[in-house]
Amino acid sequence: MLQSLTAWATRLKRDVVTLMFASHDPATPLLAKFLALATVAYALSPVDLIPDFIPVLGYLDDLVVVPLGVWLCLRLIPKAVIEVNRRKAEVWLAGKPVKQSSMVGLATILAIWALCAWLLWRWLAR
Protein backbone atom coordinates (compact mmCIF):
# COMPACT_ATOMS: atom_id res chain seq x y z
CA MET A 1 0.00 0.00 0.00
CA LEU A 2 2.83 2.41 0.86
CA GLN A 3 4.40 1.68 -2.51
CA SER A 4 1.19 2.52 -4.38
CA LEU A 5 0.79 5.77 -2.39
CA THR A 6 4.37 6.72 -3.19
CA ALA A 7 3.78 6.02 -6.89
CA TRP A 8 0.58 8.11 -6.79
CA ALA A 9 2.40 11.02 -5.11
CA THR A 10 5.20 10.82 -7.69
CA ARG A 11 2.69 10.93 -10.56
CA LEU A 12 0.88 13.83 -8.91
CA LYS A 13 4.14 15.77 -8.58
CA ARG A 14 4.97 15.07 -12.24
CA ASP A 15 1.48 16.16 -13.30
CA VAL A 16 1.73 19.44 -11.35
CA VAL A 17 4.99 20.21 -13.17
CA THR A 18 3.32 19.13 -16.43
CA LEU A 19 0.57 21.67 -15.78
CA MET A 20 3.20 24.30 -15.06
CA PHE A 21 4.63 23.79 -18.55
CA ALA A 22 1.20 23.35 -20.19
CA SER A 23 -0.03 26.65 -18.75
CA HIS A 24 2.59 28.42 -20.91
CA ASP A 25 1.87 26.36 -24.03
CA PRO A 26 -0.03 28.30 -26.73
CA ALA A 27 -1.97 25.13 -27.69
CA THR A 28 -3.59 24.98 -24.25
CA PRO A 29 -7.16 26.36 -24.15
CA LEU A 30 -7.63 29.57 -22.15
CA LEU A 31 -9.88 28.04 -19.45
CA ALA A 32 -7.45 25.17 -18.98
CA LYS A 33 -4.54 27.65 -18.72
CA PHE A 34 -6.31 29.58 -15.98
CA LEU A 35 -7.22 26.42 -14.07
CA ALA A 36 -3.69 25.00 -14.52
CA LEU A 37 -2.12 28.21 -13.21
CA ALA A 38 -4.48 28.20 -10.21
CA THR A 39 -3.75 24.53 -9.46
CA VAL A 40 0.02 24.97 -9.74
CA ALA A 41 -0.08 28.16 -7.65
CA TYR A 42 -2.07 26.39 -4.94
CA ALA A 43 0.18 23.31 -5.02
CA LEU A 44 3.33 25.41 -4.71
CA SER A 45 1.92 27.97 -2.30
CA PRO A 46 3.74 28.06 1.04
CA VAL A 47 0.40 28.78 2.74
CA ASP A 48 -2.62 26.46 2.56
CA LEU A 49 -6.24 27.51 2.27
CA ILE A 50 -6.90 25.48 5.42
CA PRO A 51 -3.78 25.37 7.66
CA ASP A 52 -2.32 21.90 8.26
CA PHE A 53 -2.52 22.21 12.06
CA ILE A 54 -6.33 21.93 11.89
CA PRO A 55 -7.01 18.20 12.47
CA VAL A 56 -8.14 16.23 9.41
CA LEU A 57 -9.30 19.27 7.38
CA GLY A 58 -5.77 20.69 7.22
CA TYR A 59 -4.50 17.76 5.19
CA LEU A 60 -7.80 16.93 3.52
CA ASP A 61 -7.69 20.10 1.42
CA ASP A 62 -4.28 19.07 0.04
CA LEU A 63 -5.55 15.57 -0.68
CA VAL A 64 -8.64 16.86 -2.50
CA VAL A 65 -7.97 20.29 -4.03
CA VAL A 66 -4.68 19.57 -5.81
CA PRO A 67 -5.60 16.13 -7.24
CA LEU A 68 -9.02 17.42 -8.31
CA GLY A 69 -7.45 20.43 -10.05
CA VAL A 70 -4.87 18.22 -11.76
CA TRP A 71 -7.54 15.74 -12.87
CA LEU A 72 -9.75 18.48 -14.29
CA CYS A 73 -6.85 20.16 -16.11
CA LEU A 74 -5.75 16.85 -17.62
CA ARG A 75 -9.27 16.44 -19.00
CA LEU A 76 -9.45 19.97 -20.44
CA ILE A 77 -6.01 20.05 -22.10
CA PRO A 78 -5.59 18.16 -25.39
CA LYS A 79 -3.72 14.85 -25.03
CA ALA A 80 -0.98 15.87 -27.48
CA VAL A 81 -0.22 18.96 -25.39
CA ILE A 82 -0.16 16.87 -22.21
CA GLU A 83 2.25 14.35 -23.74
CA VAL A 84 4.71 17.02 -24.91
CA ASN A 85 4.64 18.84 -21.58
CA ARG A 86 4.82 15.62 -19.58
CA ARG A 87 8.10 14.82 -21.33
CA LYS A 88 9.36 18.32 -20.46
CA ALA A 89 8.30 17.76 -16.85
CA GLU A 90 10.11 14.42 -16.64
CA VAL A 91 13.31 15.96 -18.00
CA TRP A 92 12.98 18.90 -15.61
CA LEU A 93 12.35 16.62 -12.61
CA ALA A 94 15.27 14.36 -13.58
CA GLY A 95 17.56 17.39 -13.25
CA LYS A 96 16.90 17.48 -9.46
CA PRO A 97 15.39 20.98 -9.42
CA VAL A 98 15.26 23.17 -6.35
CA LYS A 99 11.83 23.08 -4.70
CA GLN A 100 9.69 25.84 -6.15
CA SER A 101 7.30 28.07 -4.26
CA SER A 102 4.64 30.33 -5.67
CA MET A 103 4.34 33.92 -4.51
CA VAL A 104 1.16 34.21 -6.60
CA GLY A 105 -0.28 31.26 -4.67
CA LEU A 106 0.78 32.87 -1.40
CA ALA A 107 -0.84 36.17 -2.36
CA THR A 108 -4.04 34.42 -3.47
CA ILE A 109 -4.40 32.41 -0.27
CA LEU A 110 -3.65 35.46 1.90
CA ALA A 111 -6.23 37.48 -0.07
CA ILE A 112 -8.85 34.79 0.49
CA TRP A 113 -8.10 34.75 4.23
CA ALA A 114 -8.21 38.56 4.38
CA LEU A 115 -11.56 38.59 2.58
CA CYS A 116 -12.95 35.96 4.97
CA ALA A 117 -11.69 37.95 7.98
CA TRP A 118 -13.25 41.15 6.61
CA LEU A 119 -16.59 39.42 5.94
CA LEU A 120 -16.57 37.94 9.45
CA TRP A 121 -15.76 41.34 10.95
CA ARG A 122 -18.60 42.97 8.96
CA TRP A 123 -21.00 40.24 10.07
CA LEU A 124 -20.01 40.53 13.74
CA ALA A 125 -20.06 44.34 13.65
CA ARG A 126 -23.82 44.39 13.11
KANOR-V321470 format. One record per residue. N is the residue number from 1. RES is the residue in one letter. OMEGA is omega in degrees with one decimal (999 if undefined). Layout:
{{N RES OMEGA} {N RES OMEGA}}
This chain:
{{1 M 179.1} {2 L 179.8} {3 Q 179.7} {4 S 176.2} {5 L 177.8} {6 T 178.1} {7 A 178.7} {8 W 180.0} {9 A 178.1} {10 T 177.7} {11 R 180.0} {12 L 178.0} {13 K 178.8} {14 R -178.4} {15 D 175.6} {16 V 177.6} {17 V 175.8} {18 T 178.8} {19 L 177.2} {20 M 178.4} {21 F -177.8} {22 A -179.7} {23 S 178.5} {24 H -178.2} {25 D -179.3} {26 P -179.6} {27 A 179.3} {28 T 178.0} {29 P -174.4} {30 L 179.0} {31 L 179.4} {32 A 176.9} {33 K -179.5} {34 F 179.8} {35 L 178.6} {36 A 178.0} {37 L 179.1} {38 A 179.9} {39 T 179.7} {40 V 178.9} {41 A 179.0} {42 Y -179.0} {43 A -177.3} {44 L -178.2} {45 S 177.7} {46 P 179.4} {47 V 178.4} {48 D 175.2} {49 L 173.8} {50 I -176.7} {51 P -176.0} {52 D -178.5} {53 F 175.2} {54 I -175.4} {55 P 177.8} {56 V -176.8} {57 L -178.3} {58 G 178.9} {59 Y -178.5} {60 L 179.1} {61 D 177.4} {62 D -178.5} {63 L -179.2} {64 V -172.5} {65 V -176.7} {66 V 178.9} {67 P 178.7} {68 L 176.7} {69 G 178.9} {70 V -178.9} {71 W -178.6} {72 L 178.8} {73 C -179.6} {74 L 176.6} {75 R -175.9} {76 L -177.1} {77 I 179.1} {78 P -176.0} {79 K -180.0} {80 A 179.0} {81 V 178.2} {82 I -177.8} {83 E 179.7} {84 V -177.3} {85 N 175.0} {86 R 176.5} {87 R 176.6} {88 K -179.3} {89 A 179.9} {90 E 177.1} {91 V -179.4} {92 W 179.7} {93 L 179.1} {94 A 179.2} {95 G 179.6} {96 K -177.5} {97 P 174.4} {98 V -179.5} {99 K -179.4} {100 Q 168.8} {101 S -174.5} {102 S 175.9} {103 M 175.3} {104 V 177.3} {105 G 178.0} {106 L -179.4} {107 A 179.3} {108 T -178.8} {109 I 178.1} {110 L 177.5} {111 A 177.6} {112 I 178.5} {113 W 179.1} {114 A 177.3} {115 L 178.2} {116 C 179.2} {117 A 178.7} {118 W 178.2} {119 L 177.3} {120 L 178.4} {121 W 178.7} {122 R -179.2} {123 W -179.6} {124 L -177.7} {125 A -179.5} {126 R 999}}
